[in-house]
Amino acid sequence: MSKDYGQLALELHEKNQGKLSIESKIELKTKDDLSIAYTPGVAKPCLKIHENKDDVYKYTAKGNTIAIVSDGSAVLGLGNIGAEASIPVMEGKAILFKQIGNVDAMPICLKTNDVDEIVHAVQLMEPVFGGINLEDISAPRCFEIEQKLKETLEIPVFHDDQHGTAIVVAATIINAVKLLENKKIEDLQVVINGAGSAGIAISKILLNMNVKNVILCDINGAITVDSENINWAQKEMAKVTNKFNETGKLADVIKGKDVFVGVSAPGMLTKEMVRSMAEKPVILAMANPVPEIMPDEAKEAGAFIMGTGRSDFPNQVNNVLAFPGIFRGALDVRATDINEEMKIAAARAIADTVSDEELSPEYVLPDILNKKVTENVIEAVKKAAIETKVARI
C-alpha cells in the first residue's frame, strides 16, 4: 500500500510552522523523505493554501521569515555605497535576528534608489515574508517608503534605523528619569542633534511619551516653523517640536535643557555646552565610531548619565536590544503592523529589565546579550498588539 505523502507533508509542515527555517523542516536521508519534502507530498500543502490563503502561515515558513530590505544609500557611516556593498551589513543583521530572536531573515538589497520601484519590489515579495525590516535607506525617502508599504501591505513594516534607535533611546530616558530627583518624563526638555531618520523618530516617540519639549537641530541649528532649506519630513516635525520657537545654534538652544541626544557627527558637543545644561544632564552621544563628545569629557563637564553607541563604554544604546524581540513578538501574533503602542511597550520592557537594585548612572540599559531583554520585549509587544487589535491570532 502506497504511503500518503501528501498527508505526511501536511503533518510535517504543520508541526514546524513559524518556528523553523525551510531547510530545517526535514532531513533528507531516504526516498520517502524526498517524497515528503518535495513531490508528490508538497502538492497537498500547496492546494490547502490555494483554498485558503491564510494557511500559508500553517504550512510554510512565512510566519518566521522577514526580508531585510535596503538600497545601500545610507549604510552605517559609509553613506551611499550601493546595493552590493550593503550586503555584508544585511547578512550581519540576519545573524542577529536568528541568534537573538530565532527569526529567519533574508537580505534583499535592491539596485535602485527610486521610491516607487522599491515599494513595488517589496509589494511583489509580500507572499513570502511575514514582515519587512527596512534598513540603511536615506532620509527623507525612507519615510515615504515606509509609509507607502504600511498602507499597502498586510504584514508589519519596520524601519530599524528610525524606530529601533528611538525605542532604545526611549528606554534609556525612562530609566534615567528614575534616577533624577523631582523630575518626571513630562518635565524633560530634550535637544536632539541630527534631524535625519533617527532624530525624527526619536522626537516622535518622546512626544508620544509626553516629554515636555523636544528641539530638533540640524547643521544650521534649531529647526523652527520658519526654517528654510529643510525637507518635507523636517517641516512636519517643526509643527510639533520646539514649542517655544527657540532659534540659534546647538550651543544656544542646549542651555538649561535636561537631555542631549546625538545622532549626528563626532565632536558636536563641547564641555561648555554640557556645563550650560540643567542640573544632572543626560547625554546620549551616539555618533559612531566617535561620539559627539567622549564620555570622560562629558563626565568632567558634569554629565550625570552618559551613553554612547559603543560597546566599550557603559550604557550602549544599541538597536539589538529592540528589533529581534519586536519582530519575534509581531510574528508570533501575526501582527499586521508595528504601531506606536508596540514601540512604547518595547521601550518600557527594555527599561524594566534593569531592576531597581541594578539601576545606576552607569547602568541604565541592560546588557545587549542579556536574554531576558528579548524575552521581555516579545511578551510586551505581543500584549500591545493584541490590545490594539493588530494581532491576527
Secondary structure as GFF3:
##gff-version 3
##sequence-region A 1 393
A	DSSP	alpha_helix	5	16	.	.	.	ID=ss1
A	DSSP	three_ten_helix	22	24	.	.	.	ID=ss2
A	DSSP	alpha_helix	31	37	.	.	.	ID=ss3
A	DSSP	alpha_helix	43	51	.	.	.	ID=ss4
A	DSSP	three_ten_helix	53	55	.	.	.	ID=ss5
A	DSSP	alpha_helix	56	59	.	.	.	ID=ss6
A	DSSP	three_ten_helix	62	64	.	.	.	ID=ss7
A	DSSP	beta_strand	65	70	.	.	.	ID=ss8
A	DSSP	alpha_helix	83	101	.	.	.	ID=ss9
A	DSSP	beta_strand	104	109	.	.	.	ID=ss10
A	DSSP	alpha_helix	115	125	.	.	.	ID=ss11
A	DSSP	three_ten_helix	126	128	.	.	.	ID=ss12
A	DSSP	beta_strand	131	134	.	.	.	ID=ss13
A	DSSP	alpha_helix	141	152	.	.	.	ID=ss14
A	DSSP	beta_strand	157	159	.	.	.	ID=ss15
A	DSSP	alpha_helix	160	179	.	.	.	ID=ss16
A	DSSP	three_ten_helix	185	187	.	.	.	ID=ss17
A	DSSP	beta_strand	189	193	.	.	.	ID=ss18
A	DSSP	alpha_helix	197	208	.	.	.	ID=ss19
A	DSSP	beta_strand	213	218	.	.	.	ID=ss20
A	DSSP	beta_strand	221	222	.	.	.	ID=ss21
A	DSSP	alpha_helix	232	238	.	.	.	ID=ss22
A	DSSP	alpha_helix	250	253	.	.	.	ID=ss23
A	DSSP	beta_strand	259	262	.	.	.	ID=ss24
A	DSSP	alpha_helix	271	275	.	.	.	ID=ss25
A	DSSP	beta_strand	282	285	.	.	.	ID=ss26
A	DSSP	alpha_helix	295	300	.	.	.	ID=ss27
A	DSSP	beta_strand	305	308	.	.	.	ID=ss28
A	DSSP	three_ten_helix	319	321	.	.	.	ID=ss29
A	DSSP	alpha_helix	323	332	.	.	.	ID=ss30
A	DSSP	alpha_helix	340	352	.	.	.	ID=ss31
A	DSSP	alpha_helix	371	387	.	.	.	ID=ss32
###
